[in-house]
Structure formats: C-alpha cells, structure tokens
Amino acid sequence: MNVTVNQKNIDLPDNATVADLVAQMQAKPPFAVAVNLQFVPKARYAQHALAAGDAVEVIAPVTGG
C-alpha cells in the first residue's frame, strides 16, 4: 500500500502499522508521529494500523530559538 510520509510517497506492506513504518524508516528518537493530523502515542504504534492513502508525519523536536 502507498502512504505519504513527510510529504513523500512510501510503499508499505498491507496491514502495516506505525511501528512497522518507524522501523522501516530507522527513525532515531526523539520523535513524534501523527497520522492524518492525529497524534499517535508511542504506546499505540504497534496497534495503529495504516491504510492506503494515509498522511503520516514523523516529527523531530528542534532546539534553539
């Protein structure tokens, strides 16, 4: 299935979860994830199934001012 991650199209296996996506991306903590503009808590990554066409943002904090 195809999802958009940080405005880039990514192919994932059917029934992929947020945990699968984060593992594929090899994202380094700290970061936050939102699916279709809804925050997904880290404790829910393995249960939150993705669907074709979902828009995912993986956001890392920025320091400085």
Phi and psi in degrees as GROMACS dihedral restraints (atoms count N, CA, C in turn):
[ dihedral_restraints ]
;  ai    aj    ak    al  type     phi  dphi    fc
    3     4     5     6     1  -110.8    20    10
    4     5     6     7     1   128.3    20    10
    6     7     8     9     1  -127.8    20    10
    7     8     9    10     1   162.4    20    10
    9    10    11    12     1  -104.0    20    10
   10    11    12    13     1   123.1    20    10
   12    13    14    15     1  -120.1    20    10
   13    14    15    16     1   117.8    20    10
   15    16    17    18     1    49.6    20    10
   16    17    18    19     1    44.0    20    10
   18    19    20    21     1    69.1    20    10
   19    20    21    22     1    20.3    20    10
   21    22    23    24     1  -123.4    20    10
   22    23    24    25     1   139.5    20    10
   24    25    26    27     1   -76.6    20    10
   25    26    27    28     1   133.3    20    10
   27    28    29    30     1  -130.5    20    10
   28    29    30    31     1   137.4    20    10
   30    31    32    33     1   -94.6    20    10
   31    32    33    34     1   132.4    20    10
   33    34    35    36     1  -130.0    20    10
   34    35    36    37     1   157.1    20    10
   36    37    38    39     1   -65.0    20    10
   37    38    39    40     1   153.2    20    10
   39    40    41    42     1   -57.1    20    10
   40    41    42    43     1   147.9    20    10
   42    43    44    45     1    67.5    20    10
   43    44    45    46     1    19.3    20    10
   45    46    47    48     1   -68.1    20    10
   46    47    48    49     1   150.0    20    10
   48    49    50    51     1  -111.1    20    10
   49    50    51    52     1   173.0    20    10
   51    52    53    54     1   -59.4    20    10
   52    53    54    55     1   -38.7    20    10
   54    55    56    57     1   -60.3    20    10
   55    56    57    58     1   -40.8    20    10
   57    58    59    60     1   -62.6    20    10
   58    59    60    61     1   -43.0    20    10
   60    61    62    63     1   -63.3    20    10
   61    62    63    64     1   -48.0    20    10
   63    64    65    66     1   -60.4    20    10
   64    65    66    67     1   -40.8    20    10
   66    67    68    69     1   -64.5    20    10
   67    68    69    70     1   -43.2    20    10
   69    70    71    72     1   -63.0    20    10
   70    71    72    73     1   -38.1    20    10
   72    73    74    75     1   -75.9    20    10
   73    74    75    76     1   -16.0    20    10
   75    76    77    78     1    53.9    20    10
   76    77    78    79     1    43.4    20    10
   78    79    80    81     1   -64.9    20    10
   79    80    81    82     1   136.4    20    10
   81    82    83    84     1  -100.5    20    10
   82    83    84    85     1   126.3    20    10
   84    85    86    87     1   -61.8    20    10
   85    86    87    88     1   154.6    20    10
   87    88    89    90     1   -87.2    20    10
   88    89    90    91     1   146.7    20    10
   90    91    92    93     1  -158.3    20    10
   91    92    93    94     1   163.8    20    10
   93    94    95    96     1  -125.5    20    10
   94    95    96    97     1   155.1    20    10
   96    97    98    99     1  -125.8    20    10
   97    98    99   100     1   135.4    20    10
   99   100   101   102     1  -126.7    20    10
  100   101   102   103     1   136.2    20    10
  102   103   104   105     1  -117.2    20    10
  103   104   105   106     1   120.9    20    10
  105   106   107   108     1    51.7    20    10
  106   107   108   109     1    45.6    20    10
  108   109   110   111     1    68.9    20    10
  109   110   111   112     1    11.4    20    10
  111   112   113   114     1  -110.5    20    10
  112   113   114   115     1   123.0    20    10
  114   115   116   117     1   -59.9    20    10
  115   116   117   118     1   136.5    20    10
  117   118   119   120     1  -114.0    20    10
  118   119   120   121     1   115.1    20    10
  120   121   122   123     1   -63.9    20    10
  121   122   123   124     1   147.6    20    10
  123   124   125   126     1   -54.7    20    10
  124   125   126   127     1   -36.3    20    10
  126   127   128   129     1   -64.0    20    10
  127   128   129   130     1   -16.6    20    10
  129   130   131   132     1  -104.2    20    10
  130   131   132   133     1     0.4    20    10
  132   133   134   135     1   -54.3    20    10
  133   134   135   136     1   -44.9    20    10
  135   136   137   138     1   -71.5    20    10
  136   137   138   139     1   -23.8    20    10
  138   139   140   141     1   -94.5    20    10
  139   140   141   142     1   -19.9    20    10
  141   142   143   144     1   -82.0    20    10
  142   143   144   145     1   100.1    20    10
  144   145   146   147     1   -74.8    20    10
  145   146   147   148     1   142.3    20    10
  147   148   149   150     1   -96.4    20    10
  148   149   150   151     1   153.8    20    10
  150   151   152   153     1  -124.5    20    10
  151   152   153   154     1   153.5    20    10
  153   154   155   156     1   -53.8    20    10
  154   155   156   157     1   134.2    20    10
  156   157   158   159     1    90.4    20    10
  157   158   159   160     1    -5.7    20    10
  159   160   161   162     1   -62.0    20    10
  160   161   162   163     1   147.7    20    10
  162   163   164   165     1  -107.0    20    10
  163   164   165   166     1   118.0    20    10
  165   166   167   168     1  -115.7    20    10
  166   167   168   169     1   137.9    20    10
  168   169   170   171     1  -119.9    20    10
  169   170   171   172     1   127.4    20    10
  171   172   173   174     1  -110.9    20    10
  172   173   174   175     1   114.0    20    10
  174   175   176   177     1  -118.8    20    10
  175   176   177   178     1   127.4    20    10
  177   178   179   180     1  -102.0    20    10
  178   179   180   181     1   143.2    20    10
  180   181   182   183     1   -66.2    20    10
  181   182   183   184     1   151.4    20    10
  183   184   185   186     1  -118.1    20    10
  184   185   186   187     1   131.4    20    10
  186   187   188   189     1   -98.7    20    10
  187   188   189   190     1   162.5    20    10
  189   190   191   192     1   108.5    20    10
  190   191   192   193     1  -178.1    20    10
